[in-house]
């Protein structure tokens, strides 16, 4: 009859079934939106609780400080507190230096094989000695100095920062701009040849822009490129700077470690307590005024992003459940499951009236009309007449006298009664419940010439329909077709 591993699926019908669950979609979306917003409020509350807990922690540490002072003299207390201040000063400098060394490009360059780019320009002011001798001022050196100031200013390094994606403070370490007479020298060190090339290209373009600015300030001049080179070389300047940074770093680290030397055990206890207390205070103060206002003063009761995410998530969850249920539930989904998969005749499709008590029933009616407008052109009574006409034609062709009406679903009694009433004038007709569970119904079907199965789309199980067809075949009863209800 039908390979159970193969089913006909209509994406249009899936979308239709999803839309019919619009009530559940809205309820779920609203529920998840509310839950998501409550989660946001809960997070705000937790943040507020952390601030309060932090305050309590600093109070506890202050109590430890006061307790540590008791066995000490006034001078010992002052010495320990001053030591903490000195330690904090050195530690701050050390951390700043450590961060700089970690992020600095210069600190990680191999000074024995340093990628180096070199640019040299000459300011040609076209100076000529004229006879008789007339004093004429030379501006070449001034022009070179003006170039150097612009090529080495903050705006230039900010442009390079945007170009390289590296903080300008680290780019400054890579570039040296000097002048000698009419000459401008730019020495560039970098991580690799590519980085040096980017900076060189930038300066070649930059000097052209600067020339336009200086043309109005100085007499006519030309800027000639004397050198545009790249090479690898031992760089003593890089070595010296790296050595100095590491030396300063080690010096401050050693100073921090030696702060407590010479202290008594009681002073060290006070030192540790005071240091912990100051660290806790700094941690609390690191929260900005805006964050404090947000966490301490105001807990937001509306979280738009979370509400939107919850709304979409809730709607998606219902849609997913409907689709999965549609695909996994073994029932008659569309009429093609009968006409194609079971290879049986579909006598007609009937649309049952919607429950009058349904909330906003007109929305369901609009969805049904939008997807099945052609099938709803005729009234229920007209559809019954057309189905019965098809039955009569089938019986006349096969010369059948008696027909039995049954089905696997219990929701089709009224339709079965309407078809039975319409056929009584034409032939002998009987109806009954499912032949799978009612022996009397099976006996009546066996005594008939033909059978009509009335099934509900989305309710009648495919396995039961197949068994009904097998029983009809065993009873040698002709199957005239199926009437499908939805």
GIJOSUL-V566963 format. One record per residue. SS is DSSP state (helix for helix, strand for strand, loop for the rest). Layout:
SS
SS
//
This chain:
loop
loop
loop
loop
loop
loop
loop
loop
loop
loop
helix
helix
helix
helix
helix
helix
helix
helix
helix
helix
loop
helix
helix
helix
helix
helix
helix
helix
helix
helix
helix
helix
helix
helix
helix
helix
helix
helix
helix
helix
helix
helix
helix
helix
helix
helix
helix
helix
helix
helix
helix
helix
helix
helix
helix
helix
helix
helix
helix
helix
helix
helix
helix
helix
helix
helix
helix
helix
helix
loop
loop
loop
loop
helix
helix
helix
helix
helix
helix
helix
helix
helix
helix
helix
helix
helix
helix
helix
helix
helix
helix
helix
helix
helix
helix
helix
helix
helix
helix
helix
helix
helix
helix
loop
loop
helix
helix
helix
loop
loop
helix
helix
helix
strand
strand
strand
strand
strand
strand
strand
strand
strand
strand
strand
loop
loop
loop
loop
loop
loop
loop
loop
loop
loop
loop
loop
loop
loop
loop
helix
helix
helix
helix
helix
helix
helix
helix
helix
helix
helix
helix
loop
loop
helix
helix
helix
helix
helix
helix
helix
helix
helix
helix
helix
loop
loop
loop
helix
helix
helix
helix
helix
loop
loop
strand
strand
strand
strand
strand
strand
loop
loop
strand
strand
strand
strand
strand
strand
strand
strand
loop
loop
helix
helix
helix
helix
helix
helix
helix
helix
helix
helix
helix
helix
helix
helix
helix
helix
helix
helix
helix
helix
helix
helix
loop
loop
loop
loop
loop
loop
loop
strand
strand
strand
strand
strand
strand
strand
strand
strand
strand
strand
strand
loop
loop
helix
helix
helix
helix
helix
helix
helix
helix
helix
helix
helix
helix
helix
helix
helix
helix
helix
helix
helix
helix
helix
helix
helix
loop
loop
loop
loop
loop
loop
helix
helix
helix
helix
helix
helix
helix
helix
helix
helix
helix
helix
helix
helix
helix
helix
helix
helix
helix
helix
helix
loop
loop
loop
helix
helix
helix
helix
helix
helix
helix
helix
helix
loop
loop
loop
loop
loop
loop
helix
helix
helix
helix
helix
helix
helix
helix
helix
helix
helix
helix
helix
helix
helix
helix
helix
helix
helix
helix
helix
helix
helix
helix
helix
loop
loop
strand
loop
loop
loop
loop
helix
helix
helix
helix
helix
helix
loop
loop
loop
loop
strand
strand
strand
strand
strand
loop
loop
loop
loop
loop
loop
loop
loop
loop
loop
helix
helix
helix
helix
helix
helix
helix
helix
helix
helix
helix
helix
loop
helix
helix
helix
loop
loop
loop
helix
helix
helix
helix
helix
helix
helix
helix
helix
helix
helix
helix
helix
helix
helix
helix
helix
helix
helix
loop
loop
loop
strand
strand
strand
strand
strand
loop
loop
loop
loop
loop
loop
helix
helix
helix
helix
helix
helix
helix
helix
helix
helix
helix
loop
loop
loop
loop
strand
strand
strand
strand
loop
loop
loop
loop
loop
loop
loop
helix
helix
helix
helix
helix
helix
helix
helix
loop
loop
loop
strand
strand
strand
strand
strand
strand
strand
loop
loop
loop
loop
strand
helix
helix
helix
helix
helix
helix
helix
helix
helix
helix
helix
helix
helix
loop
loop
loop
strand
strand
strand
strand
strand
strand
strand
strand
loop
//
